[in-house]
Every structure is written in structure tokens, then in C-alpha cells.
Amino acid sequence: MVSPAVKWTLRIAAIPAAIVAYIAVAGTTGFCPGCKSIVDGVLGRCTAAEQAPAVGAARPDSITALTAFTLEGKPANLSSYIGKPIIIELWATWCPPCREQRQIIHDMGKDISRRASVISMSVDRDPATVRTFLEDHPMSPVELMATPETQRALKVEAVPVLVFVDKTGKIREVITGMQTAEQLTQRLDALGG
């Protein structure tokens, strides 16, 4: 007869195996984009655009050279938004914290829009996925697709990422992870927005 402690130990030991199996199946079939990224990374199938930024490479001081694409595939230079403080939000449709961050920014509404431009840049690969997602979720005033070059330049290794830019286009701060409305307000105050 097996003791209850041994039974619980065996059950707990099965959890990591179940997680690995889920990631393998969901990633291999493409069901879960996040799992696919993990599987691709483990198998070494990352393209150069998806690899981590070079160690020691500096982030740009300004957004003038950063580019993106519209959801229709047209090029968009971020320098065209210079003139008032900017919050650039890098996110993905499959990322629950990104959804929460987008909702916080959306809930701040007019308070944030009168103080800064909000540019949302998805790191998803397919604009159609983003368009479908936006049909049922709040949209930012500017919705773009981040280029791999911009992701590398900003050293985006995880999302959400918020980039705080002053009215001259100078990058003041890049933060990975969610920010509360209070934290966003404080950062806008520091930008002069």
C-alpha cells in the first residue's frame, strides 16, 4: 500500500510533465503563439529577427529612426508623431498582461490622450490576427505592427513594454511589465505631459 504522502508527491511530480506536454503540443500545432515561440526557441528555429538583441547594444536615444507598419501593411515612421509626449505600447494578442495594460490605458481615456499620444505596436506576426483581436477589444488611437528592427533596437524580449518619449522624440524610459494608472500618470508628469 502506498502512503498518502507518496501519492501526493507523485501527483505533484506529474505537473511539470503535463506543462511541458501542453507547451509541446500547443506550440507544435500553432494553437498557442506563446508556446510556439518557446518550442521554436528550444529547437533553434528562431529567425534573426526573433533573436534577442546583441549584448551591449545600446537602445536608440530617439524614435526618429524607428519604424512600424500599419495594420494594412503600409510603412509608418514614428518620427511623424513627435510634437507632444508619446507612450509607445508594445504588446501581443496572446499576452494576458498586455490586455490588462491596454485596458488600463483605455480606462485613463481623455486624461491620457490630452497629455500624450498613445501608439500601440503589436509584436504579433500577422496583422490579420491583430485586426480580429481589435474587433472585440478597445483600440488605441494609433495601432501599428512593430518591425523586427524596432523590437531589436528597443531590446524587446518580453511584453508588455512601455516606451516613454518626450515631445522632442527623445526616449526617456523603457519599461517591461505592467504599469498602473498611477505609475503612468507619474511618468507622464516627468515627461511634461
Disulfide bonds with the S-S distance in Angstrom:
none
